Amino acid sequence: MESKLEFQESKLYYTIGEVAEMLNVNTSLLRFWEKEFPEIRPTKNKKGTRSYTQQDIQLLHRIHYLTKECGLTLDGARQQLKNDKSPDKNLQLVNTLNEMKNFLIQMKQSI
């Protein structure tokens, strides 16, 4: 399960569908995490449509990393977020390696 966290420079807000696609998860999981992690607070319009900022998405990506890749429980992920407010070096490394992998795959396909 590989996430593809890519932001558009000019875009300030993202829909729940766009975020789900970036993280390669279902929208229902994002709604569930929103209930479980009080730090996740997307803005909602009168109809209840969620709008996520890049900071929201980075937090969701961190939760995804902790639960799906590190295998932590929700309580474990909550504790990790509480104890460690700085960006995780392993998460940055995984993101960089995934970017390199995608780049190499694109190069191979273009040959």
Secondary structure as UniProt FT lines:
FT   TURN            9..10
FT   HELIX           16..23
FT   HELIX           27..36
FT   TURN            38..39
FT   STRAND          43..44
FT   TURN            46..47
FT   STRAND          50..52
FT   HELIX           54..64
FT   HELIX           65..69
FT   HELIX           74..83
FT   HELIX           89..110
//
